[in-house]
Structure formats: structure tokens, C-alpha cells
Amino acid sequence: MKPVRVVCSGRWLSLVGLLVMAVTTGAFAASGDSQAPAPSPPANKLTLAYYDFSSGTTGADVNLRHTFQSSTAWLGAYHESDDFDQVRAGYEYDYHRDWLVLVPSAQAATHGFLGATIYGEVGHHVFAIGGAGRTNLHPYWNLGFDPNDYIQFGAGYRDEAGNTSSVYVIRDDRLGTGQTNTHVFFRRYLPAHWRLSLDVVKEHGTGDAGALVDAWSVTVDVDWRRWFARVADDPHVNYTADQQVRIAAGLRF
């Protein structure tokens, strides 16, 4: 099978360059007080998303999350114009103590899907990242856009204001596809309650059709107070032949 080679357009490369400069050089920096994250975020988060596939298919999703004192639960529904529908629910426990973070989670969805993941961080400002996921291999449209059965490893840095930079890998370790998503992630708090996140992902591995995928995807998130928006361009969403543009928005309340 002839390898599929996709590169970012000049438009996306320019955008990524500007955003990386803003994050790494502090072009939007202000006083320390103005950059500090909000101490008590709202407990609920509602996200509405629209997905446009190059094949002509469209998708829509609604997701509601509620954060308790030390855990989070969510309920979501996904609809695709090719008649694939899925309702999902999940729960995660957030353990934070000194230099250790552990976040185990469980998910269930229609079409008989069951899954579980665990995420961990070890360290303070400089931290190591590790994680893993397992499913029962039933149909599941992954809205995380990484392999469902995986191992994860990486490292990151977080300053006192919450600004974060990290590099981590999520790799299929079960189905022999070699699917590997390498994430380069930046998050920066800006003046006037703005927050910018940038996730650049190198996708490499064998897709569902047996072709080699070697591509880059880009996701940009902008938060302002309780509102947020997300735009992403993924040339081989979930290692399929489809290019997908994702648009999401919502609020915390």
C-alpha cells in the first residue's frame, strides 16, 4: 500500500509559529497577578461540537461534565450523518498529593463499549507523565482522537501561574498498528482572564485501510472567563482516510 504523506499547509504553519512564539516568549505577559488561574473554577462544563469530514459526513456532539470535590463524571451523545449514534458516560477519580497525581477513569457507551484508563504525573514543576488505556474493542468513536488501547509516556514543566509545556507519546500497544501520536502541548494564562492552549500532534502508524499515515494535526483552544472555543484540523482523523475539521464551544457554570 502506498504510504500517505500529509504536511500542514502554510496557513497552519504560520498560525502554529505565532502561537508558539506567544507561549514561549511571553508576548502576552502581564503582571503575575493577572496571569494566575482562577482559584475556584465552576463545577459544570458544557461542550457543543461540530465535525466536518472530507468525505461529506458531518458529526455533532454534546458533552456535560460535573466536577465533585475529588472526582469528575460526564455524559455525552454523538450523532453522525451516516447513521452512527453513540451515548457515553464516564467517571474519573482525581488523586493529588505532594509530587503525585493519579487519575483512573472508567467509560461505558452504547454498542456495548467498555473502557478504562489511568493517567499519572510524578514531580512538581518538572514532572514525568505515564498512562495506559484498555477497552473491550467494541465500536467506539474516539473523541479524544488517540488510540483507545495504549500506553503513554512523556514529561512536562508547570510554573507557579499554571503555565504548562509538555511532550508526551500515546501509542497503540494492543492491535499491532504502530499508531503513535506524539503531542507537543502548551498552555499559557494571559491578562484579562484569557487562556491559550496549543496541541500539535504528529500522527504515525497504519490506518484502518492498511495505509501508512504520517501527518500533523493542530488543535487551538481559547478560554475567556467561563467561555471557551476550540478549532482543530486533523488530516487523518482516528487514522482514517478522512480529513476532519473540528469546531467546539461551550461554557463552565
C-alpha positions as CSV (number, residue, x, y, z in Angstrom):
1,M,0.0,0.0,0.0
2,K,1.4,3.4,-0.9
3,P,2.2,5.5,2.1
4,V,0.0,8.5,2.8
5,R,2.1,11.6,3.3
6,V,0.4,14.8,4.5
7,V,2.0,18.0,5.7
8,C,0.5,21.1,7.3
9,S,-0.5,23.9,5.0
10,G,1.4,27.2,5.1
11,R,-1.6,28.8,6.8
12,W,-1.4,26.3,9.7
13,L,2.4,26.5,10.0
14,S,2.1,30.3,10.2
15,L,-0.5,30.0,12.9
16,V,1.5,27.5,14.9
17,G,4.6,29.6,14.7
18,L,2.9,32.7,16.0
19,L,1.2,30.8,18.8
20,V,4.5,29.0,19.9
21,M,6.2,32.4,19.9
22,A,3.5,33.8,22.1
23,V,3.6,30.9,24.5
24,T,7.4,30.6,24.8
25,T,8.4,34.3,24.8
26,G,5.6,35.7,26.8
27,A,4.4,38.2,24.2
28,F,1.2,38.5,26.1
29,A,2.7,38.6,29.5
30,A,1.5,40.9,32.2
31,S,1.9,41.1,35.9
32,G,1.9,37.8,37.9
33,D,-1.4,38.5,39.4
34,S,-3.2,38.9,36.0
35,Q,-1.8,35.6,34.8
36,A,-2.8,33.5,37.8
37,P,-5.5,30.9,37.1
38,A,-8.9,31.3,38.8
39,P,-8.8,29.6,42.2
40,S,-12.3,28.2,42.2
41,P,-13.5,27.1,38.7
42,P,-17.2,26.3,38.1
43,A,-18.2,22.7,38.8
44,N,-20.0,22.1,35.4
45,K,-18.8,22.2,31.8
46,L,-21.0,22.0,28.8
47,T,-19.4,21.5,25.3
48,L,-21.1,21.5,21.9
49,A,-19.0,20.3,19.0
50,Y,-19.4,20.0,15.2
51,Y,-17.2,17.8,13.0
52,D,-16.8,18.2,9.2
53,F,-15.3,15.2,7.3
54,S,-13.7,15.5,3.9
55,S,-15.9,12.5,2.7
56,G,-19.0,14.7,3.2
57,T,-20.1,13.2,6.5
58,T,-20.8,15.5,9.4
59,G,-21.0,14.9,13.1
60,A,-22.3,16.6,16.2
61,D,-21.6,16.0,19.9
62,V,-22.8,17.3,23.2
63,N,-21.0,16.6,26.5
64,L,-21.7,17.7,30.1
65,R,-19.2,17.3,32.9
66,H,-19.6,17.8,36.6
67,T,-16.6,18.0,39.0
68,F,-17.1,16.9,42.5
69,Q,-14.5,17.5,45.3
70,S,-12.1,14.8,44.1
71,S,-13.7,13.3,41.0
72,T,-15.5,14.1,37.7
73,A,-18.4,12.5,35.9
74,W,-19.6,13.1,32.4
75,L,-22.4,12.2,30.0
76,G,-22.3,12.7,26.2
77,A,-24.0,11.9,23.0
78,Y,-22.6,11.7,19.5
79,H,-24.5,11.7,16.2
80,E,-23.1,11.2,12.7
81,S,-24.9,11.8,9.4
82,D,-24.1,8.2,8.2
83,D,-26.5,7.0,11.0
84,F,-23.9,6.2,13.6
85,D,-25.1,7.3,17.1
86,Q,-23.5,6.7,20.5
87,V,-24.3,7.7,24.0
88,R,-21.5,7.5,26.6
89,A,-20.9,8.1,30.3
90,G,-17.7,8.2,32.3
91,Y,-16.2,8.8,35.8
92,E,-12.7,9.6,36.9
93,Y,-11.1,10.0,40.3
94,D,-8.5,12.7,40.8
95,Y,-5.8,12.0,43.4
96,H,-3.4,14.8,44.1
97,R,-0.8,14.6,46.9
98,D,2.6,16.3,47.0
99,W,4.5,15.2,43.9
100,L,2.0,12.6,42.7
101,V,-1.1,12.8,40.5
102,L,-3.2,9.7,39.7
103,V,-6.4,9.9,37.6
104,P,-8.1,6.5,37.0
105,S,-11.2,6.5,34.9
106,A,-13.9,4.2,33.5
107,Q,-16.1,4.7,30.4
108,A,-19.2,3.0,29.0
109,A,-21.1,3.6,25.8
110,T,-23.8,2.2,23.7
111,H,-22.8,-0.5,21.1
112,G,-21.5,-2.5,24.1
113,F,-18.4,-0.4,24.7
114,L,-16.5,-0.5,28.0
115,G,-13.1,1.0,28.7
116,A,-10.7,2.2,31.4
117,T,-7.7,4.5,31.6
118,I,-5.2,5.7,34.1
119,Y,-3.1,8.8,33.9
120,G,-0.3,9.8,36.2
121,E,2.2,12.6,36.9
122,V,5.3,12.4,39.2
123,G,7.1,15.6,40.1
124,H,6.4,19.3,41.0
125,H,7.4,21.9,38.4
126,V,9.2,19.3,36.3
127,F,7.1,16.1,36.0
128,A,7.1,12.8,34.3
129,I,3.9,11.6,32.6
130,G,2.6,8.0,32.3
131,G,-0.6,6.3,31.4
132,A,-2.5,3.4,29.8
133,G,-5.9,2.5,28.4
134,R,-7.8,-0.7,27.7
135,T,-11.2,-1.4,26.1
136,N,-13.3,-4.4,25.2
137,L,-12.7,-3.5,21.5
138,H,-16.4,-2.8,20.8
139,P,-17.3,0.1,18.4
140,Y,-16.4,3.5,19.9
141,W,-15.9,6.8,18.1
142,N,-13.0,8.2,20.0
143,L,-13.5,11.9,20.6
144,G,-10.0,12.0,22.2
145,F,-8.6,11.2,18.8
146,D,-5.8,9.0,20.2
147,P,-5.6,5.2,20.1
148,N,-8.1,3.6,22.6
149,D,-5.8,0.8,23.8
150,Y,-2.5,2.5,24.5
151,I,0.5,3.3,26.7
152,Q,1.5,6.9,27.4
153,F,4.8,8.4,28.5
154,G,6.3,11.9,28.5
155,A,7.5,14.8,30.5
156,G,6.4,18.4,31.2
157,Y,7.0,21.7,33.1
158,R,4.5,23.8,35.0
159,D,5.2,27.1,36.6
160,E,3.6,28.8,39.6
161,A,1.0,30.5,37.4
162,G,-0.2,27.3,35.9
163,N,1.5,27.8,32.5
164,T,2.4,24.4,31.1
165,S,4.6,22.8,28.4
166,S,4.7,19.1,27.8
167,V,5.7,16.5,25.3
168,Y,4.1,13.0,25.5
169,V,3.5,10.0,23.4
170,I,0.3,7.9,23.1
171,R,1.0,4.6,21.3
172,D,-1.2,1.6,20.4
173,D,0.2,-1.4,22.3
174,R,-2.5,-4.0,21.5
175,L,-3.6,-4.1,17.9
176,G,-0.2,-4.0,16.2
177,T,-1.0,-0.9,14.1
178,G,2.0,1.1,15.4
179,Q,-0.3,4.1,15.7
180,T,1.7,6.7,17.7
181,N,0.5,10.2,18.5
182,T,3.3,12.5,19.7
183,H,1.8,15.6,21.4
184,V,3.6,18.9,21.9
185,F,1.4,20.8,24.2
186,F,1.5,24.4,25.5
187,R,-0.9,26.2,27.9
188,R,-0.5,29.8,28.9
189,Y,-2.6,32.1,31.1
190,L,-2.9,35.6,29.7
191,P,-4.1,39.0,31.0
192,A,-7.8,39.8,31.5
193,H,-8.7,36.1,32.3
194,W,-7.7,34.7,28.9
195,R,-6.0,31.3,28.4
196,L,-4.5,29.9,25.3
197,S,-3.8,26.2,24.7
198,L,-2.0,24.7,21.7
199,D,-1.7,20.9,20.9
200,V,0.4,19.9,17.9
201,V,0.3,16.2,17.2
202,K,2.5,14.0,14.9
203,E,0.4,11.0,13.8
204,H,2.3,8.0,12.6
205,G,1.1,4.4,12.1
206,T,-1.1,2.1,10.0
207,G,-4.6,3.2,9.4
208,D,-7.8,1.2,9.2
209,A,-7.4,0.8,5.4
210,G,-3.8,-0.5,5.8
211,A,-2.1,2.7,4.5
212,L,0.7,4.4,6.4
213,V,-0.4,7.6,8.0
214,D,2.3,10.2,8.5
215,A,0.7,13.6,9.3
216,W,0.3,16.5,11.7
217,S,-2.8,17.7,13.4
218,V,-3.3,21.0,15.2
219,T,-5.7,22.0,17.9
220,V,-6.1,25.5,19.4
221,D,-8.2,26.3,22.5
222,V,-9.1,29.8,23.7
223,D,-10.7,30.3,27.1
224,W,-12.1,33.5,28.5
225,R,-13.7,33.6,31.9
226,R,-16.4,30.8,31.7
227,W,-16.4,30.6,27.9
228,F,-14.2,28.6,25.7
229,A,-13.8,27.6,22.0
230,R,-11.7,25.0,20.1
231,V,-10.7,24.6,16.5
232,A,-8.8,21.6,15.1
233,D,-7.6,20.4,11.7
234,D,-6.8,16.7,11.5
235,P,-5.8,15.2,8.1
236,H,-6.4,11.6,9.1
237,V,-8.9,11.6,12.0
238,N,-8.6,8.4,14.1
239,Y,-6.2,7.1,11.4
240,T,-8.9,7.0,8.7
241,A,-8.8,8.5,5.1
242,D,-11.0,11.4,6.3
243,Q,-9.6,14.9,6.9
244,Q,-11.7,16.4,9.7
245,V,-12.2,20.0,10.9
246,R,-13.5,20.2,14.4
247,I,-15.2,23.2,16.0
248,A,-16.3,23.2,19.6
249,A,-17.5,25.8,22.1
250,G,-19.1,25.9,25.5
251,L,-19.2,27.3,29.0
252,R,-18.5,26.5,32.6
253,F,-21.2,27.2,35.1
